[in-house]
Structures are given as C-alpha cells and as structure tokens.
Amino acid sequence: MVLDWGGEAALRLKGRPTKAEAAVMRLARGVAGKADDLAEARWQIDQLQRKVGQQ
C-alpha cells in the first residue's frame, strides 16, 4: 500500500542511517556530538548540569 504523504520513500528503513542522515544528526547534536572521549563527554555533562542549576 503506497501512502499519499510520501509513499514508500517516506517510510523509515531498517539499518544504519545514510551518510546524509548521519551528517544531519551530527549537526543537530552540536558540541555534544564532538566528544571524542569519556573525559570530554563528562566535562560537557557537568557544564550542562551547571547551566540547568543556574536556571
């Protein structure tokens, strides 16, 4: 059954995202997507928790 709102192409496929989809997701994560190691990721989490605590 092909749907009117985009057909089969609009349905999500199983498996890994395409390179274009991965690039969009990487941009959407912003700075958090650039954490290369555990220490850097923990530092970013600490910074976010401080921001939330200040609000």
KOLRO-891494 format. One line per 5 residues: their letters; for each residue z, y, x of N, C-alpha, C. Coordinates in pm, whole numbers. Layout:
N
a> Z/Y/X/Z/Y/X/Z/Y/X | ...
end
This chain:
55
mvldw> 0/-118/84/0/0/0/0/124/88 | -95/208/74/-104/331/151/-47/444/66 | 46/517/124/113/624/50/35/754/64 | 50/841/-35/-24/968/-36/27/1068/66 | 150/1055/113/210/1155/201/188/1127/348
ggeaa> 90/1053/384/60/1035/524/5/898/558 | 14/808/466/-42/676/488/34/596/593 | -34/501/649/29/412/746/71/484/873 | -1/590/909/32/663/1032/167/733/1022 | 212/763/901/340/833/882/459/738/892
lrlkg> 434/609/885/544/513/892/589/497/1037 | 718/478/1054/773/462/1189/741/322/1241 | 693/317/1362/659/190/1423/779/133/1496 | 781/2/1514/887/-63/1590/861/-43/1738 | 966/-51/1817/950/-46/1961/979/92/2019
rptka> 936/110/2141/961/233/2215/878/348/2158 | 933/471/2169/853/585/2125/736/609/2221 | 635/678/2173/522/711/2259/568/812/2363 | 486/836/2463/522/934/2565/537/1073/2504 | 453/1107/2409/462/1237/2344/592/1249/2264
eaavm> 629/1144/2191/754/1146/2115/874/1155/2209 | 869/1083/2319/979/1087/2416/993/1227/2476 | 882/1294/2502/887/1429/2557/950/1526/2458 | 915/1513/2331/973/1600/2229/1123/1576/2216 | 1164/1449/2219/1306/1418/2210/1382/1472/2332
rlarg> 1320/1463/2450/1383/1512/2572/1404/1663/2563 | 1305/1736/2512/1318/1880/2495/1424/1915/2392 | 1434/1835/2288/1532/1861/2182/1675/1845/2234 | 1694/1755/2331/1829/1735/2387/1869/1848/2479 | 1773/1920/2532/1802/2035/2617/1873/1996/2745
vagka> 1978/2070/2778/2052/2049/2902/2117/1912/2904 | 2161/1863/2790/2228/1733/2784/2135/1620/2826 | 2008/1637/2808/1912/1534/2846/1887/1527/2994 | 1940/1623/3070/1916/1627/3214/2029/1566/3295 | 2129/1511/3229/2241/1450/3301/2193/1321/3367
ddlae> 2192/1321/3500/2141/1205/3573/2250/1105/3610 | 2373/1148/3613/2478/1053/3648/2599/1073/3558 | 2692/982/3568/2808/982/3480/2895/1106/3501 | 2913/1148/3624/2997/1265/3652/2939/1390/3588 | 2809/1407/3597/2745/1524/3537/2755/1519/3384
arwqi> 2738/1403/3327/2750/1388/3182/2891/1420/3136 | 2991/1374/3210/3130/1404/3174/3158/1553/3184 | 3101/1619/3286/3120/1763/3302/3060/1836/3181 | 2942/1794/3137/2879/1857/3021/2962/1836/2895 | 3019/1718/2880/3105/1690/2765/3227/1781/2768
dqlqr> 3288/1797/2885/3403/1885/2898/3368/2028/2860 | 3252/2075/2905/3208/2211/2872/3190/2228/2721 | 3131/2130/2657/3111/2137/2512/3244/2134/2437 | 3338/2054/2485/3469/2048/2420/3542/2181/2434 | 3526/2249/2549/3587/2380/2566/3528/2481/2469
kvgqq> 3395/2476/2452/3330/2568/2357/3381/2547/2215 | 3394/2421/2177/3444/2389/2042/3588/2435/2028 | 3667/2415/2132/3806/2457/2128/3824/2608/2117 | 3730/2684/2170/3737/2830/2163/3700/2882/2025 | 3630/2803/1948/3588/2849/1815/3699/2834/1722
end
